[in-house]
């Protein structure tokens, strides 16, 4: 999915097809909470509200990403209080202080006290929506990983008591309205200002973001599963692609492959843009009949257990790149290879970066290879960034100008979009940053144009001989 121009913002979740398939062990979420609260000098108070299941017939609840990252809890109406750990000389920096990847890990077993708040049992509602976890369930501590689970209605009284002890409390402060953000963020702040009017409300967002940037082994496994399903879908699209079918038919096949393989949803609305639609970065109407001679951009990624892949390939509709399409494709592929060759810890994706910028490498390659119809360099048609973090969000938290670190998973997606020629090409892959370089997680999916043409030619041959 084409890289954004600015830092990631959170937006209200789309309706998901099903609940997440798997989650990490409770101890992983506990360690994250312990690491987070060690950076604060007051309690952290969060809600898990992002909507209600009754909003529409198509809506399936999906937990707010930061709350899920810290709890693994994916049911509506939850709340969380994490109490600050006792101060020690070797404590981690407080909120707003410097962030260090070398900060010591916190042992969750001896970490801070914490309370999970859940809605009480509602048998009438469960007749419609199924059984939900409740604080009175006999195995609730084992299932959630929290030693203390209380009814959500008791959360306000707990906050009122805390405000008498701590001059400040932490939550996720809302972004400015024009930048989006979950609608409940302001509601939480308003609620805190009523429950604890004397306490200063501080922001913990960036500290959670810093943790989310470095993926755990479990997160990498979920991402790899999402990527593998996305690669399967792209291969099926290559075999199915031909003039005369519609963009929506290609998207439908890819979504089917995802779902049959265990994906609970798409990471974002599928993008299948043919001909003039290939130059629209986030085109999602899917209404064009694909014509002979079209170039087709397929930017479609599966979600698995909440983690989203982000994969793009560009195909010739008739199975054979024209000379001009091949020229532009080769330039984009060359730019991607040049940028990936630089990837290692310390490199960044900054558009205004210096010699450590992988984006600059990709831009310089595009701008020094090929021309438009007027003899001008192609850099002007590279209109987005090189890549972005992926994870619980397809545009996961991560600053483009921050040096890459081991454990980050980012996209590599240079592109050229020439409206005058109805010619857009984007090639996007997902990579894991390793201590000495990178690992291409989507390596199984061909990028070489001749391999792509061969797959498409073999599929066309099978169709003519009635092979399945």
C-alpha positions in Angstrom: 0.0 0.0 0.0 1.5 3.3 -1.1 3.6 4.9 1.7 2.1 7.8 3.5 3.7 11.2 3.5 3.5 11.7 7.3 3.8 9.7 10.5 1.2 7.0 11.0 -2.1 8.0 12.5 -4.8 5.7 13.9 -8.2 5.6 12.3 -11.4 3.9 13.2 -11.2 0.2 12.3 -13.1 -1.2 9.3 -15.5 -4.0 9.8 -13.6 -7.2 10.1 -14.8 -10.6 8.8 -14.0 -12.6 11.8 -12.2 -12.5 15.2 -8.4 -12.8 15.2 -7.3 -16.4 14.9 -4.5 -16.5 17.5 -2.8 -14.4 20.1 0.5 -14.4 21.9 1.0 -16.0 25.3 -0.2 -13.9 28.3 3.4 -13.4 29.5 4.3 -11.4 26.3 1.5 -8.9 26.9 2.5 -8.7 30.6 6.1 -7.9 29.7 5.0 -5.1 27.4 2.9 -3.6 30.2 5.8 -3.8 32.6 8.2 -2.1 30.1 5.7 0.6 29.4 4.8 1.5 33.0 8.5 1.5 34.0 8.7 4.7 31.8 5.9 6.5 33.7 5.7 8.1 37.1 2.0 7.7 37.4 -0.7 5.2 36.6 -1.6 4.4 33.0 -5.4 4.3 32.2 -6.7 3.0 29.0 -10.0 1.9 27.5 -10.7 -0.7 24.9 -13.6 1.0 23.2 -13.7 1.4 19.4 -17.3 0.9 18.7 -20.2 -1.4 19.5 -21.3 -4.6 17.7 -24.8 -3.1 17.3 -23.6 -0.2 15.1 -24.3 -2.1 11.9 -25.2 -5.6 10.7 -21.8 -5.9 9.1 -19.7 -4.7 12.0 -17.5 -7.1 14.0 -15.7 -5.7 16.9 -11.9 -5.1 16.5 -10.0 -3.9 19.5 -8.1 -0.6 19.5 -4.6 -1.5 18.5 -2.6 -0.1 21.4 -5.0 -1.7 24.0 -4.8 -5.0 22.1 -1.0 -4.8 22.0 -0.8 -4.5 25.7 -3.6 -7.0 26.7 -4.4 -9.4 23.9 -8.0 -8.8 24.8 -10.4 -8.4 21.8 -13.8 -7.9 23.3 -15.6 -4.6 23.7 -16.1 -2.5 26.9 -12.7 -3.2 28.6 -10.6 -0.9 30.7 -7.1 -1.1 32.1 -5.1 0.5 34.9 -1.4 -0.1 35.2 0.1 1.1 38.5 3.6 2.6 38.4 6.4 0.4 39.6 8.5 1.3 42.6 11.3 3.7 41.6 14.8 2.3 41.4 18.1 3.9 40.5 18.2 1.9 37.3 14.7 2.7 36.3 13.9 3.3 32.6 13.5 6.9 31.5 10.2 8.5 32.2 7.7 9.6 29.6 9.1 12.2 27.3 12.7 11.1 28.1 15.1 9.5 25.7 14.2 6.2 24.1 16.9 3.5 24.0 16.8 0.1 22.4 19.4 -1.0 24.9 17.0 -0.3 27.9 16.9 -3.3 30.3 14.0 -5.6 30.1 11.5 -5.6 32.9 10.6 -8.9 34.6 6.8 -9.0 34.5 6.6 -11.5 37.3 7.9 -8.8 39.7 6.3 -5.9 37.8 3.6 -3.4 38.8 0.2 -4.2 40.0 -2.5 -3.9 37.3 -6.3 -4.3 36.9 -8.3 -5.3 33.9 -11.9 -4.2 33.9 -14.5 -6.1 32.0 -18.3 -5.8 31.5 -20.4 -7.9 33.8 -22.2 -10.9 32.5 -25.2 -10.1 30.2 -27.0 -13.4 29.4 -29.6 -11.6 27.3 -27.0 -10.0 25.0 -25.1 -13.2 24.8 -28.1 -14.9 23.2 -27.5 -12.7 20.2 -23.7 -12.1 20.2 -22.3 -15.2 21.9 -20.6 -15.8 25.2 -18.2 -13.1 26.4 -15.6 -13.0 29.1 -16.7 -11.5 32.4 -14.9 -10.7 35.7 -16.9 -13.4 37.5 -15.7 -16.2 35.2 -13.9 -18.8 37.3 -10.9 -19.0 34.9 -10.8 -15.3 34.1 -7.3 -14.7 35.5 -5.8 -17.6 33.5 -7.5 -16.6 30.3 -6.6 -12.9 30.5 -3.2 -13.1 32.3 -4.4 -10.5 34.8 -4.3 -11.4 38.5 -7.0 -8.8 39.2 -10.1 -8.5 37.0 -13.0 -6.3 38.1 -16.3 -5.1 36.7 -15.9 -2.1 34.4 -18.3 -0.1 36.6 -15.7 -0.1 39.4 -13.1 1.6 37.3 -14.1 5.2 38.0 -13.9 4.7 41.8 -10.4 3.2 41.4 -9.3 6.3 39.3 -10.8 8.7 41.9 -8.6 7.0 44.6 -5.5 7.1 42.4 -6.0 10.8 41.8 -5.5 11.4 45.5 -2.1 9.9 45.4 -0.7 10.7 41.9 -0.5 14.2 40.5 -0.6 12.9 37.0 -2.2 10.0 35.1 -1.3 8.7 31.6 -3.5 7.8 28.7 -3.5 8.2 24.9 -4.3 11.8 24.2 -6.3 12.4 21.0 -4.7 13.7 17.8 -5.9 16.9 16.4 -9.3 16.3 14.7 -8.0 16.6 11.2 -5.4 13.8 11.7 -8.0 11.2 12.6 -7.7 9.0 15.7 -10.2 6.7 17.4 -13.4 8.5 18.4 -13.1 7.2 21.9 -9.8 8.9 22.7 -11.4 12.2 23.5 -14.1 10.5 25.5 -11.5 8.8 27.7 -9.8 12.2 28.4 -13.1 13.8 29.2 -14.0 11.0 31.5 -10.6 11.3 33.3 -11.0 15.0 33.7 -14.4 14.4 35.5 -13.2 11.4 37.5 -9.9 13.0 38.5 -10.2 16.7 37.9 -7.1 17.6 39.9 -4.8 15.2 38.1 -2.8 16.3 35.1 -3.5 14.0 32.1 -0.3 13.1 30.1 0.2 11.3 26.9 1.6 7.7 26.7 1.0 7.2 23.0 4.6 7.6 21.7 5.9 5.2 24.4 3.5 2.5 23.2 4.5 3.3 19.6 8.2 2.8 20.5 7.5 -0.6 21.8 5.3 -1.5 18.8 8.1 -0.7 16.3 10.2 -3.7 17.4 8.3 -6.9 16.6 8.4 -9.9 18.9 9.0 -13.4 17.5 5.3 -14.1 17.8 4.4 -10.9 15.9 6.9 -11.8 13.1 5.3 -15.2 12.8 1.8 -13.7 12.4 3.1 -11.2 9.8 4.8 -14.1 8.0 1.6 -16.0 7.9 -0.3 -12.9 6.5 2.5 -12.4 4.0 2.3 -16.1 2.8 -1.4 -15.8 2.3 -0.9 -12.6 0.3 1.7 -14.3 -1.9 -0.7 -17.2 -2.6 -3.3 -14.6 -3.6 -1.0 -12.7 -5.9 0.0 -15.9 -7.6 -3.6 -16.8 -8.2 -4.2 -13.3 -9.6 -1.3 -13.8 -12.0 -2.8 -17.0 -13.3 -6.3 -15.5 -13.5 -5.4 -12.2 -15.1 -6.5 -11.6 -18.7 -8.4 -9.0 -20.7 -12.2 -9.1 -20.4 -12.5 -9.7 -16.7 -13.2 -7.0 -14.1 -11.0 -5.5 -11.5 -13.5 -6.7 -8.8 -13.2 -10.3 -10.0 -9.4 -10.3 -9.4 -9.9 -8.8 -6.0 -12.6 -11.3 -5.2 -10.3 -14.2 -6.0 -7.5 -12.8 -3.9 -9.8 -12.3 -0.9 -11.1 -15.8 -1.3 -7.5 -17.2 -1.2 -6.9 -15.2 2.0 -10.0 -16.4 3.7 -9.6 -20.0 2.7 -6.0 -19.9 4.2 -7.2 -18.6 7.5 -7.1 -14.8 7.2 -9.8 -13.1 9.2 -9.8 -9.9 7.1 -7.9 -7.9 4.6 -5.3 -5.5 6.0 -6.9 -2.7 3.9 -9.4 -2.3 1.0 -8.0 -4.2 -2.0 -6.5 -2.1 -4.7 -6.7 -3.5 -8.3 -6.2 -0.7 -10.8 -6.1 -1.3 -14.5 -5.0 1.1 -17.2 -5.9 4.7 -16.1 -6.6 3.4 -12.6 -3.1 2.1 -12.2 -1.9 5.7 -11.5 -4.3 6.2 -8.5 -2.4 5.1 -5.4 -5.3 4.0 -3.3 -7.8 3.2 -6.1 -10.6 1.0 -4.7 -13.7 1.3 -7.0 -12.7 -2.0 -8.8 -15.3 -1.3 -11.5 -13.2 -1.3 -14.7 -13.3 -4.1 -17.3 -9.6 -5.0 -17.8 -8.6 -4.3 -21.4 -5.9 -5.7 -23.7 -2.8 -3.6 -23.3 -3.7 -2.5 -19.8 -1.1 -2.5 -17.0 -2.7 -3.6 -13.7 -1.5 -2.7 -10.2 -2.5 -5.3 -7.5 -2.0 -4.0 -4.0 -3.7 -6.5 -1.7 -2.7 -7.7 1.7 -4.1 -10.3 4.1 -4.5 -9.9 7.8 -3.7 -12.8 10.1 -4.4 -12.6 13.9 -4.6 -8.9 13.6 -1.3 -8.4 11.7 -1.4 -7.1 8.1 0.8 -7.8 5.2 1.3 -5.3 2.4 2.2 -6.7 -1.0 2.0 -5.2 -4.5 2.7 -6.5 -8.0 2.1 -4.9 -11.4 1.0 -7.2 -14.2 0.4 -6.9 -18.0 -3.3 -7.6 -18.6 -2.5 -9.8 -21.6 0.4 -11.6 -20.1 3.1 -9.7 -22.0 4.6 -6.3 -21.0 4.8 -3.8 -23.8 8.2 -2.3 -24.5 7.3 0.9 -22.6 5.7 -1.0 -19.7 8.7 -3.2 -19.4 11.0 -0.2 -19.4 9.2 1.5 -16.5 8.8 -1.8 -14.7 12.5 -2.5 -14.9 13.3 1.0 -13.5 11.0 0.5 -10.5 12.5 -3.0 -9.9 16.0 -1.5 -10.2 15.1 1.2 -7.7 13.7 -1.4 -5.3 16.8 -3.6 -5.5 19.1 -0.6 -5.0 17.2 0.5 -1.9 17.0 -3.0 -0.4 20.8 -3.4 -0.9 21.3 -0.5 1.6 19.0 -1.9 4.3 20.6 -2.5 7.7 20.3 -1.0 11.2 21.0 2.7 11.1 19.6 3.3 7.6 16.4 5.3 7.4 13.5 5.8 4.9 13.5 9.6 5.2 12.6 11.6 2.1 14.8 14.5 3.3 17.6 12.2 4.5 21.3 12.2 3.8 23.6 9.4 2.9 21.7 7.0 5.2 18.4 7.4 3.4 17.3 4.3 1.4 14.6 6.5 -0.1 17.2 8.8 -1.6 18.8 5.7 -3.2 15.5 4.7 -4.8 14.7 8.2 -5.9 18.1 8.8 -7.5 17.8 5.5 -9.4 14.4 6.4 -10.8 15.4 10.0 -11.6 18.5 8.8 -13.5 16.9 6.1 -15.6 14.4 6.7 -18.3 12.4 9.7 -19.4 8.8 10.7 -19.9 7.3 11.5 -23.3 8.7 15.0 -23.1 12.2 14.0 -22.3 12.0 14.9 -18.6 13.3 12.7 -15.8 11.0 10.3 -14.0 11.6 11.4 -10.4 8.5 13.7 -10.6 6.3 10.6 -11.0 7.6 8.9 -7.8 5.0 10.6 -5.6 5.2 8.7 -2.3 7.7 7.4 0.2 9.8 4.3 -0.1 8.1 2.3 2.7 6.5 2.2 6.1 6.2 -0.1 9.2 3.6 -2.9 9.2 2.1 -4.7 12.1 -1.3 -4.5 13.8 -1.9 -1.6 11.4 -0.9 -1.8 7.7 0.7 1.6 8.4 2.1 0.8 11.8 3.7 3.4 14.1 7.2 4.4 12.9 8.9 7.6 11.9 10.4 7.5 8.4 13.5 9.5 9.5 14.2 7.3 12.5 17.1 4.9 12.0 16.0 1.3 11.3 16.5 -1.2 14.1 16.6 -5.0 14.2 13.1 -6.4 14.6 11.4 -3.7 12.5 9.3 -4.9 9.6 8.9 -2.4 6.8 7.7 -2.3 3.2 9.9 -1.5 0.2 7.6 0.0 -2.5 9.0 2.4 -5.0 6.6 3.4 -7.8 6.3 5.4 -11.0 2.9 6.8 -12.0 2.5 8.6 -15.4 -1.1 9.8 -15.9 -0.4 10.9 -19.5 0.4 7.3 -20.4 -2.1 5.5 -18.1 0.9 3.8 -16.8 1.5 3.1 -13.1 4.0 0.6 -11.7 4.5 -0.3 -8.1 6.4 -3.2 -6.7 6.0 -3.8 -2.9 7.6 -6.3 -0.6 7.9 -6.8 3.1 11.3 -7.0 4.9 12.5 -7.7 8.4 15.4 -5.7 9.6 18.1 -8.0 11.0 21.2 -7.2 13.1 23.4 -7.2 10.0 21.0 -6.4 7.2 17.5 -7.6 6.2 15.4 -10.6 5.4 13.0 -10.5 2.4 9.8 -12.0 3.9 8.0 -12.0 0.6 10.8 -13.6 -1.4 8.7 -16.4 -2.7 6.7 -14.1 -5.0 8.4 -13.4 -8.3 9.4 -9.9 -9.1 11.4 -10.6 -12.3 9.2 -9.6 -15.3 10.1 -12.7 -17.3 9.1 -15.0 -14.4 5.8 -13.2 -14.1 5.2 -13.5 -17.9 5.9 -17.2 -17.7 3.4 -17.8 -14.9 0.8 -15.9 -16.9 1.6 -17.7 -20.1 1.5 -21.2 -18.5 -1.9 -20.3 -17.0 -3.2 -19.1 -20.3 -2.0 -22.4 -21.9 -3.8 -24.4 -19.2 -7.0 -22.5 -19.8 -6.9 -23.3 -23.6 -6.3 -27.0 -22.9 -9.0 -27.1 -20.2 -6.6 -28.0 -17.4 -7.8 -27.1 -13.9 
